[in-house]
């Protein structure tokens, strides 16, 4: 631990931009440290800044793995077009005896880390069967740190990763304890995946909620059939740049959607393990997410 306290609220905006590039694999650790060093003062080092910006999983956990409200298990999904097999966390309400609608929760660009596992459990508490696949399965699974997870995920092929996620979506939708109604949500990289799941699954997806994920190609938008709830950060130029064209295509194809851009937020604002977390915006976005799924998945 650093001996110098880092007040992340006073960090220079350029440090946040560097951090965004770093966590998305656009620059390496050394490039972040070299860049951040230009904005240090008062004995604070670039390494201390990076440490302060790292995730705090235990502090942010909302639903413990052993929470009596839910049942969880690890499942393996065959994915012949992907990496052969993908492991996932499956969670559902403990007191549910019948069938349930399903939600697939797609992680960020670092594998199924403790935060996304927590989100899977939150979805189960909300009354859904939720599944969180780990795209790093073929490499041994989430390695224990996000930094290593980002490095590992960068080595995987995009088409095979997408095939693994599609296999997981079809697996959970076809389970005998599922109603056959499927929703998808995801964050960052996972938000991009959700947009593309909507394209690939078409009418087989009943609802989609991407959080600050890249927009799909405009020419693919006509394939989307699921109602969309789009959650974006206000200060997220890299992602938001793709949304005007996306909205034009959604409107042209009469695809129902709601788009919310949350004031005063940065990319990753829903992730309560990091300093980019915005408590009020995250709570509102999650409430809207569950309302969207209740509306479109729990109706016949």
N, C-alpha and C positions, 0 to 999 in steps of 0.2 A: 504494500500500500504506500502511496505517496505521503510524505510528511507535510506537503504544502497543500492546503485546501484549494480546490479549483471551483470557482463559482461559474458554473456553466451558463448562467443567465447573462453573464457579462462577456462571453466569448465574442470575438469579432465575427461578423457575418461570413467572412471568407473562410474561417475555420469550419463553420457548419457546412459550407459548400465543399471544402476538402473532405470532410468526414462523409458526406453523402457520396462523393466519388469513391472514397476508400471502401465503404461498406458494400458498394455495388460492384467492386472489383475493377473499377476504371483506373485506379492508381494503386500501387503497392504500399505496404506499411512505411517503408523508407521515404517514399514520396510524400505521404501524409506528414510524417514527422518533420521532414525538411520544410514543407510548406507552412505547417503550424508554428514552427519555431520563429517565424517572422512576426508572429503576433503574441509572443509571450512577454510577460512582465512580472515583477514582484517575486521572483524566484520560482515561478511556475515553469515547468518544462513541457515540451511537446509530448513527451511520454506520459506525464501526469495528466495532460489533457485527454489523451487517448484512453487512459485508464478510467477517467471520470465519465467518459462517454460510453463506456462499455455496459453490457446488460447486467442487471441485478435480478436474477430469476427468482430466488427465494423470497425476496422482499415484495415482489409484485404478484405472486401466485394468488389467484382468486378461488380456485376450486382444487383442493388437494387430490392427489391420485386415489386416496382411500375414502373420499367423500361418500357418506352413506346414501346420498341422493342419486348416485349413478353406479353403473357397472361398466367396467372397462376390460378390454382384452386386446392382445396383439394378434393380428391376422396377417396371413401371407396371400398375396394376390398374384396370380399368373399373368404375365405380360409378354407374350411371345413376340410382339412387334417392338417391345421396348428392351429393357435389360433382363428379360426373362422372368423376374419375380420382383415384387416390391412389397416391403413390410409396411404396416400401418397400425395406428392406434384407433380402435373402435370403442365408442362410448355411447351409452344410452341410459335413459332414466331407470333407476333401480326398480321402480314399482310398475313398469309397463309390461303387460302380459301379451298384448296384441301387436299389430303391425304399426310401424311408425314411418313418417316421411324421413328422408335422409338428407344430410348436408355433407358435402366434401369440403374440407378446409385445407387450402393450399398454403404451404409455408413460404417464407421469404427465400432469398438466394443462399441459404446456408443449411438446408436440411431441416428435419423435424426436431427443432430445439424445444426446450422446456416451455417456452412461452407459447408456441403454437399448440403444443400438447394441452396447455391450460385452456386455450381458446376452444379446442375440441371438447374438453370437459364442460366448458361454459355452454356450448351449444346443446350438450346432452341435458344439462340442468334446465335449459329452456324448453325441453320437451321433444327433442329430435334425436334420431340415431345419427351420430356424427362420426366421420372417419377422417383421419389425418395421415396421408401417405408420406413416406420418407424417401425422396428421390435419390438419396445417397445410399440406399440399400445395397446397390451393386458394389459400392466401395467400402462396405462395412457398416453403414449407417452414420447418423449424426455423431461426430467425433468427440463431443464434449465441450467444444468452444466454437463460437460463431466464426472466429477468424479462420480456423482450420476448415470449418464447414464451407465458407465462401471459396477458399482455395480448392477444395475438393469438387464442389459443384461446378466450378469453372471448367473442369476437365471433361464434363459430360456433354453428350451430343443433344442439342435441342429437340430434334425429332423423336429420339428415344425417350427423353424425359416426358415429352407430351404424350407419347404412347403409354407410358407408365401411369400417368394421371388419368388418361381416358380409360384404361383398364380398371383402375380403382373406382372411378365413377360408375362404370357399368357393373362392376362387382357389387357395390353396395346397393345400387338400384334394383338388382335382380335377386337380392337376398330374400328368402321367404318371410323374414320378419320386417321387411320394408313394404310400404304401401305401393311402391313403384314411382312415387313422386320424389324428385331429386332437385336439390338446390346446391349452389356452389358459392363459396366465398374464399377470398385469399388476399394476401397483403404484399405489396411491392411486386417482386417477381411473381408471387402467387396471384396478385391482382391481374397481371398480364395473362397468366394461365387461365384465370376465370373468364376473361374476355374471349380467349381462344377456345375454351371449353364450350362457351355459348355458340361459337361458330361451328365447331366440330360436332356437337351433340344435337344441334337443332332442336326439334320438338321433343327430344328425349330429356331435355333440361327444362325444368318448370320455373326456375327463378335463379338469378345470379346477382351477386353483390361483390364487385371488385373494389378493393381499397387501393387507391393511388398506384394502379398498375397501368402499364403501357396499353394504348388502344390498339385494336386489331386493324388490319388493312381495310380501307373503305370498301374495296370490292368484295370483301368477305362478309360484310355486315348483313346483306340480304338473307344469309343463312341463319341468322339469329332469330329464335322464336321465343326465348325466355324473357319475361319482363326484367328490366335491369334497375338496380339501385346502385348508383355510382358515388363513392365517397372519395373526395379529393382534398388535399391540403392546399391552403392558400399560397404558401411559399414553396412551390415545387415546379419550377419552370421546366425542368427536363421532362417531367411526365405530362404536365398540363398542356404543353405545346401540341400534343397529338389529339386533344379532345375537341377543338372546334370542328375539325373535319369529321370526327367520329359522330358528333351530334348532328351534323348535316346529314350524314348517311342514315342515322337512326330515324330522323324525322322523315327523310325521303322514303324510307321503307316502312314507315308507320309502326315502328317497334316501340312499345311502351317503355319509357324509362324515366327515372328521376335522377337528377344530378345535384349533389350538394358539395359546395366548396366551403370548408370550415375556416372562418376568420382566425387569424393569428396562429395558424398551425404550420408545421413543417412536415415534409415527407416522413412517414413513420409515426404519426401522432397517436395512432391507436396502440402502439407497442408500449405497454406500461413498465417495461423493464429498462428503458433508456431515457435520458434527459429530453428527448424530443417529444415524449409523451405529453399530451394535453388532456387532462382529466375530464374536463367538461365536454370537449369535442368528442373524445373517445366514447364517453357514456352515451351521448346523443347519437353518434354514428352506430353504436352497437344496438341501441334501442330501435333505431330505424331498421337495422338489419334484421333483427328478430321479428319486428312487425311485418316486414316484407315477406319473410319466410312463412310466418303464420298465415298471411293473406293468401299466398300462392301455393303453399304446400299442404296446408291442412284443410283445404277445400276439395270437394270431389268434382 
